[in-house]
Amino acid sequence: MAHDFKPVFVWITAGTTQAVDDVVRAAEILLKHWPEEFAASDLHNAARLACLEAWQDDGDPSEVREAFIAAAQEAGILAPDEVRPTRRTDQPRRPGRRRA
């Protein structure tokens, strides 16, 4: 079973968004990068459980996405549509780097 889903973007730091597009990345964000004051909420716990179930092939990755979105909204880290990059080339290039 595939563990991928349509990308969701969350704020990791001020001005920096992170794409979350699979069960493993969602679990990593939930466990390691979640705002502490929301780390024990019911929505956060539901998202973690959805990740575990999908990883064990007992759940659907689309359910992980929906649970993750709900928890991210609650925590105030879901990036609004207007700041979500649509492709990698939308990101500024680092000075001194050339494209091949």
VMD Tcl script that builds the backbone (N, CA, C; Angstrom):
set m [mol new atoms 300]
animate dup $m
set s [atomselect $m all]
$s set {name element resname resid chain x y z} {
  {N N MET 1 A 0.847 -1.187 0.000}
  {CA C MET 1 A 0.000 0.000 0.000}
  {C C MET 1 A 0.887 1.243 0.000}
  {N N ALA 2 A 0.532 2.207 -0.824}
  {CA C ALA 2 A 1.256 3.470 -0.873}
  {C C ALA 2 A 0.942 4.292 0.368}
  {N N HIS 3 A 1.934 5.044 0.819}
  {CA C HIS 3 A 1.764 5.889 2.000}
  {C C HIS 3 A 1.780 7.372 1.653}
  {N N ASP 4 A 1.679 7.701 0.369}
  {CA C ASP 4 A 1.731 9.086 -0.075}
  {C C ASP 4 A 0.337 9.703 -0.109}
  {N N PHE 5 A 0.308 11.040 -0.015}
  {CA C PHE 5 A -0.937 11.776 -0.182}
  {C C PHE 5 A -0.631 13.169 -0.727}
  {N N LYS 6 A -1.674 13.879 -1.139}
  {CA C LYS 6 A -1.526 15.233 -1.672}
  {C C LYS 6 A -0.833 16.106 -0.632}
  {N N PRO 7 A 0.166 16.894 -1.038}
  {CA C PRO 7 A 0.942 17.675 -0.069}
  {C C PRO 7 A 0.112 18.654 0.758}
  {N N VAL 8 A 0.538 18.765 2.001}
  {CA C VAL 8 A 0.026 19.745 2.950}
  {C C VAL 8 A 1.254 20.550 3.364}
  {N N PHE 9 A 1.113 21.863 3.497}
  {CA C PHE 9 A 2.240 22.689 3.904}
  {C C PHE 9 A 1.993 23.248 5.297}
  {N N VAL 10 A 3.017 23.125 6.139}
  {CA C VAL 10 A 2.925 23.645 7.505}
  {C C VAL 10 A 4.105 24.558 7.772}
  {N N TRP 11 A 3.894 25.480 8.702}
  {CA C TRP 11 A 4.971 26.364 9.146}
  {C C TRP 11 A 5.876 25.577 10.076}
  {N N ILE 12 A 7.165 25.550 9.775}
  {CA C ILE 12 A 8.148 24.923 10.645}
  {C C ILE 12 A 8.816 25.991 11.505}
  {N N THR 13 A 9.150 27.105 10.880}
  {CA C THR 13 A 9.663 28.286 11.573}
  {C C THR 13 A 9.017 29.492 10.904}
  {N N ALA 14 A 9.190 30.654 11.493}
  {CA C ALA 14 A 8.638 31.863 10.893}
  {C C ALA 14 A 9.185 32.022 9.478}
  {N N GLY 15 A 8.292 32.057 8.503}
  {CA C GLY 15 A 8.697 32.244 7.118}
  {C C GLY 15 A 9.113 30.985 6.388}
  {N N THR 16 A 9.114 29.834 7.035}
  {CA C THR 16 A 9.542 28.589 6.392}
  {C C THR 16 A 8.432 27.556 6.448}
  {N N THR 17 A 8.023 27.111 5.272}
  {CA C THR 17 A 7.021 26.053 5.210}
  {C C THR 17 A 7.689 24.729 4.877}
  {N N GLN 18 A 7.036 23.660 5.281}
  {CA C GLN 18 A 7.528 22.306 5.006}
  {C C GLN 18 A 6.403 21.534 4.342}
  {N N ALA 19 A 6.713 20.865 3.253}
  {CA C ALA 19 A 5.741 19.997 2.599}
  {C C ALA 19 A 5.640 18.690 3.363}
  {N N VAL 20 A 4.429 18.246 3.560}
  {CA C VAL 20 A 4.163 16.951 4.183}
  {C C VAL 20 A 3.305 16.193 3.183}
  {N N ASP 21 A 3.869 15.112 2.611}
  {CA C ASP 21 A 3.149 14.411 1.559}
  {C C ASP 21 A 3.164 12.893 1.691}
  {N N ASP 22 A 3.523 12.425 2.877}
  {CA C ASP 22 A 3.435 10.989 3.115}
  {C C ASP 22 A 3.295 10.715 4.613}
  {N N VAL 23 A 2.938 9.497 4.927}
  {CA C VAL 23 A 2.668 9.098 6.309}
  {C C VAL 23 A 3.900 9.256 7.190}
  {N N VAL 24 A 5.063 8.893 6.684}
  {CA C VAL 24 A 6.290 8.971 7.483}
  {C C VAL 24 A 6.617 10.420 7.828}
  {N N ARG 25 A 6.524 11.318 6.851}
  {CA C ARG 25 A 6.819 12.733 7.105}
  {C C ARG 25 A 5.803 13.330 8.071}
  {N N ALA 26 A 4.546 12.958 7.925}
  {CA C ALA 26 A 3.511 13.440 8.851}
  {C C ALA 26 A 3.829 13.002 10.280}
  {N N ALA 27 A 4.196 11.733 10.442}
  {CA C ALA 27 A 4.535 11.229 11.772}
  {C C ALA 27 A 5.744 11.955 12.344}
  {N N GLU 28 A 6.749 12.202 11.511}
  {CA C GLU 28 A 7.945 12.908 11.976}
  {C C GLU 28 A 7.605 14.315 12.470}
  {N N ILE 29 A 6.798 15.028 11.714}
  {CA C ILE 29 A 6.402 16.382 12.119}
  {C C ILE 29 A 5.591 16.316 13.414}
  {N N LEU 30 A 4.656 15.386 13.488}
  {CA C LEU 30 A 3.821 15.257 14.689}
  {C C LEU 30 A 4.646 14.930 15.930}
  {N N LEU 31 A 5.666 14.116 15.770}
  {CA C LEU 31 A 6.457 13.671 16.923}
  {C C LEU 31 A 7.603 14.613 17.288}
  {N N LYS 32 A 8.213 15.251 16.293}
  {CA C LYS 32 A 9.439 16.012 16.562}
  {C C LYS 32 A 9.312 17.525 16.429}
  {N N HIS 33 A 8.320 17.999 15.696}
  {CA C HIS 33 A 8.274 19.419 15.372}
  {C C HIS 33 A 6.938 20.080 15.706}
  {N N TRP 34 A 6.167 19.450 16.559}
  {CA C TRP 34 A 4.838 19.977 16.863}
  {C C TRP 34 A 4.912 20.992 17.990}
  {N N PRO 35 A 4.115 22.067 17.920}
  {CA C PRO 35 A 4.096 23.031 19.024}
  {C C PRO 35 A 3.710 22.335 20.336}
  {N N GLU 36 A 4.536 22.522 21.332}
  {CA C GLU 36 A 4.387 21.799 22.596}
  {C C GLU 36 A 3.000 21.946 23.214}
  {N N GLU 37 A 2.427 23.134 23.121}
  {CA C GLU 37 A 1.130 23.359 23.767}
  {C C GLU 37 A -0.020 22.587 23.111}
  {N N PHE 38 A 0.221 22.009 21.926}
  {CA C PHE 38 A -0.802 21.216 21.246}
  {C C PHE 38 A -0.400 19.746 21.102}
  {N N ALA 39 A 0.706 19.354 21.693}
  {CA C ALA 39 A 1.242 18.000 21.517}
  {C C ALA 39 A 0.436 16.917 22.225}
  {N N ALA 40 A -0.490 17.290 23.076}
  {CA C ALA 40 A -1.304 16.288 23.769}
  {C C ALA 40 A -2.790 16.470 23.479}
  {N N SER 41 A -3.116 17.255 22.455}
  {CA C SER 41 A -4.528 17.503 22.144}
  {C C SER 41 A -5.161 16.260 21.520}
  {N N ASP 42 A -6.471 16.220 21.547}
  {CA C ASP 42 A -7.192 15.094 20.938}
  {C C ASP 42 A -6.931 15.015 19.436}
  {N N LEU 43 A -6.875 16.161 18.764}
  {CA C LEU 43 A -6.634 16.154 17.318}
  {C C LEU 43 A -5.214 15.688 16.994}
  {N N HIS 44 A -4.255 16.105 17.795}
  {CA C HIS 44 A -2.878 15.660 17.600}
  {C C HIS 44 A -2.781 14.150 17.790}
  {N N ASN 45 A -3.395 13.646 18.849}
  {CA C ASN 45 A -3.374 12.205 19.109}
  {C C ASN 45 A -4.082 11.425 18.006}
  {N N ALA 46 A -5.182 11.972 17.486}
  {CA C ALA 46 A -5.892 11.298 16.394}
  {C C ALA 46 A -5.017 11.235 15.142}
  {N N ALA 47 A -4.278 12.298 14.862}
  {CA C ALA 47 A -3.384 12.303 13.697}
  {C C ALA 47 A -2.257 11.284 13.877}
  {N N ARG 48 A -1.705 11.216 15.070}
  {CA C ARG 48 A -0.649 10.220 15.336}
  {C C ARG 48 A -1.178 8.803 15.164}
  {N N LEU 49 A -2.375 8.542 15.677}
  {CA C LEU 49 A -2.980 7.220 15.542}
  {C C LEU 49 A -3.249 6.892 14.072}
  {N N ALA 50 A -3.717 7.872 13.310}
  {CA C ALA 50 A -3.961 7.654 11.881}
  {C C ALA 50 A -2.661 7.288 11.164}
  {N N CYS 51 A -1.563 7.943 11.535}
  {CA C CYS 51 A -0.249 7.612 10.957}
  {C C CYS 51 A 0.129 6.168 11.264}
  {N N LEU 52 A -0.022 5.778 12.500}
  {CA C LEU 52 A 0.331 4.421 12.910}
  {C C LEU 52 A -0.506 3.389 12.156}
  {N N GLU 53 A -1.801 3.629 12.066}
  {CA C GLU 53 A -2.678 2.686 11.373}
  {C C GLU 53 A -2.332 2.591 9.890}
  {N N ALA 54 A -2.066 3.734 9.259}
  {CA C ALA 54 A -1.714 3.712 7.836}
  {C C ALA 54 A -0.375 3.022 7.616}
  {N N TRP 55 A 0.575 3.261 8.503}
  {CA C TRP 55 A 1.885 2.616 8.386}
  {C C TRP 55 A 1.762 1.103 8.471}
  {N N GLN 56 A 0.832 0.636 9.298}
  {CA C GLN 56 A 0.611 -0.803 9.461}
  {C C GLN 56 A -0.361 -1.342 8.416}
  {N N ASP 57 A -0.695 -0.506 7.423}
  {CA C ASP 57 A -1.631 -0.852 6.358}
  {C C ASP 57 A -3.035 -1.148 6.858}
  {N N ASP 58 A -3.374 -0.631 8.031}
  {CA C ASP 58 A -4.728 -0.760 8.560}
  {C C ASP 58 A -5.520 0.530 8.378}
  {N N GLY 59 A -4.902 1.529 7.788}
  {CA C GLY 59 A -5.552 2.822 7.596}
  {C C GLY 59 A -5.251 3.369 6.225}
  {N N ASP 60 A -5.903 4.453 5.902}
  {CA C ASP 60 A -5.796 5.071 4.589}
  {C C ASP 60 A -4.975 6.356 4.693}
  {N N PRO 61 A -3.969 6.549 3.823}
  {CA C PRO 61 A -3.180 7.775 3.859}
  {C C PRO 61 A -4.020 9.049 3.723}
  {N N SER 62 A -5.138 8.986 3.006}
  {CA C SER 62 A -5.986 10.177 2.901}
  {C C SER 62 A -6.589 10.542 4.258}
  {N N GLU 63 A -6.811 9.544 5.103}
  {CA C GLU 63 A -7.291 9.809 6.463}
  {C C GLU 63 A -6.188 10.451 7.301}
  {N N VAL 64 A -4.946 10.049 7.056}
  {CA C VAL 64 A -3.803 10.687 7.725}
  {C C VAL 64 A -3.771 12.159 7.346}
  {N N ARG 65 A -3.918 12.437 6.062}
  {CA C ARG 65 A -3.888 13.820 5.581}
  {C C ARG 65 A -4.963 14.656 6.266}
  {N N GLU 66 A -6.180 14.154 6.298}
  {CA C GLU 66 A -7.278 14.907 6.910}
  {C C GLU 66 A -7.052 15.118 8.405}
  {N N ALA 67 A -6.592 14.094 9.099}
  {CA C ALA 67 A -6.314 14.221 10.537}
  {C C ALA 67 A -5.160 15.182 10.781}
  {N N PHE 68 A -4.146 15.115 9.934}
  {CA C PHE 68 A -2.993 16.015 10.050}
  {C C PHE 68 A -3.424 17.463 9.841}
  {N N ILE 69 A -4.256 17.704 8.831}
  {CA C ILE 69 A -4.753 19.059 8.561}
  {C C ILE 69 A -5.523 19.596 9.763}
  {N N ALA 70 A -6.410 18.784 10.329}
  {CA C ALA 70 A -7.196 19.227 11.479}
  {C C ALA 70 A -6.289 19.590 12.654}
  {N N ALA 71 A -5.284 18.759 12.918}
  {CA C ALA 71 A -4.359 19.027 14.022}
  {C C ALA 71 A -3.516 20.265 13.739}
  {N N ALA 72 A -3.078 20.428 12.494}
  {CA C ALA 72 A -2.265 21.592 12.128}
  {C C ALA 72 A -3.075 22.882 12.222}
  {N N GLN 73 A -4.344 22.822 11.846}
  {CA C GLN 73 A -5.210 23.995 11.989}
  {C C GLN 73 A -5.341 24.369 13.460}
  {N N GLU 74 A -5.591 23.372 14.293}
  {CA C GLU 74 A -5.723 23.615 15.728}
  {C C GLU 74 A -4.457 24.259 16.295}
  {N N ALA 75 A -3.301 23.773 15.865}
  {CA C ALA 75 A -2.019 24.263 16.378}
  {C C ALA 75 A -1.589 25.582 15.729}
  {N N GLY 76 A -2.309 26.015 14.694}
  {CA C GLY 76 A -1.981 27.269 14.030}
  {C C GLY 76 A -0.768 27.199 13.131}
  {N N ILE 77 A -0.438 25.998 12.634}
  {CA C ILE 77 A 0.751 25.852 11.787}
  {C C ILE 77 A 0.434 25.472 10.345}
  {N N LEU 78 A -0.842 25.339 9.997}
  {CA C LEU 78 A -1.200 25.045 8.616}
  {C C LEU 78 A -0.965 26.304 7.793}
  {N N ALA 79 A -0.140 26.212 6.772}
  {CA C ALA 79 A 0.173 27.375 5.935}
  {C C ALA 79 A -1.019 27.680 5.038}
  {N N PRO 80 A -1.411 28.950 4.950}
  {CA C PRO 80 A -2.516 29.320 4.064}
  {C C PRO 80 A -2.144 29.127 2.598}
  {N N ASP 81 A -3.149 28.976 1.759}
  {CA C ASP 81 A -2.925 28.711 0.337}
  {C C ASP 81 A -1.995 29.713 -0.328}
  {N N GLU 82 A -2.112 30.988 -0.002}
  {CA C GLU 82 A -1.329 32.001 -0.715}
  {C C GLU 82 A 0.165 31.952 -0.424}
  {N N VAL 83 A 0.625 31.218 0.575}
  {CA C VAL 83 A 2.064 31.133 0.829}
  {C C VAL 83 A 2.636 29.767 0.475}
  {N N ARG 84 A 1.832 28.894 -0.016}
  {CA C ARG 84 A 2.317 27.563 -0.375}
  {C C ARG 84 A 3.000 27.606 -1.727}
  {N N PRO 85 A 4.261 27.160 -1.783}
  {CA C PRO 85 A 4.919 27.110 -3.090}
  {C C PRO 85 A 4.245 26.061 -3.963}
  {N N THR 86 A 4.148 26.333 -5.244}
  {CA C THR 86 A 3.509 25.378 -6.145}
  {C C THR 86 A 4.511 24.430 -6.779}
  {N N ARG 87 A 5.774 24.845 -6.812}
  {CA C ARG 87 A 6.832 23.965 -7.315}
  {C C ARG 87 A 8.165 24.463 -6.776}
  {N N ARG 88 A 9.155 23.609 -6.847}
  {CA C ARG 88 A 10.475 23.924 -6.283}
  {C C ARG 88 A 11.082 25.191 -6.860}
  {N N THR 89 A 10.845 25.478 -8.115}
  {CA C THR 89 A 11.447 26.648 -8.747}
  {C C THR 89 A 10.883 27.953 -8.206}
  {N N ASP 90 A 9.799 27.911 -7.421}
  {CA C ASP 90 A 9.255 29.115 -6.806}
  {C C ASP 90 A 10.128 29.591 -5.646}
  {N N GLN 91 A 11.009 28.740 -5.171}
  {CA C GLN 91 A 11.865 29.090 -4.056}
  {C C GLN 91 A 13.050 29.908 -4.554}
  {N N PRO 92 A 13.466 30.927 -3.799}
  {CA C PRO 92 A 14.612 31.728 -4.230}
  {C C PRO 92 A 15.875 30.878 -4.333}
  {N N ARG 93 A 16.700 31.177 -5.306}
  {CA C ARG 93 A 17.973 30.472 -5.469}
  {C C ARG 93 A 18.980 31.018 -4.490}
  {N N ARG 94 A 19.862 30.160 -4.041}
  {CA C ARG 94 A 20.953 30.593 -3.177}
  {C C ARG 94 A 22.008 31.293 -4.021}
  {N N PRO 95 A 22.577 32.397 -3.511}
  {CA C PRO 95 A 23.626 33.075 -4.274}
  {C C PRO 95 A 24.799 32.126 -4.541}
  {N N GLY 96 A 25.378 32.273 -5.718}
  {CA C GLY 96 A 26.573 31.490 -6.045}
  {C C GLY 96 A 26.304 30.100 -6.559}
  {N N ARG 97 A 25.049 29.665 -6.603}
  {CA C ARG 97 A 24.752 28.321 -7.096}
  {C C ARG 97 A 24.238 28.404 -8.527}
  {N N ARG 98 A 24.727 27.520 -9.355}
  {CA C ARG 98 A 24.281 27.467 -10.740}
  {C C ARG 98 A 23.418 26.253 -10.947}
  {N N ARG 99 A 22.501 26.407 -11.834}
  {CA C ARG 99 A 21.681 25.261 -12.221}
  {C C ARG 99 A 22.396 24.513 -13.325}
  {N N ALA 100 A 22.331 23.222 -13.277}
  {CA C ALA 100 A 23.005 22.410 -14.304}
  {C C ALA 100 A 22.208 22.329 -15.562}
}
mol reanalyze $m
mol bondsrecalc $m
mol representation Tube
mol addrep $m
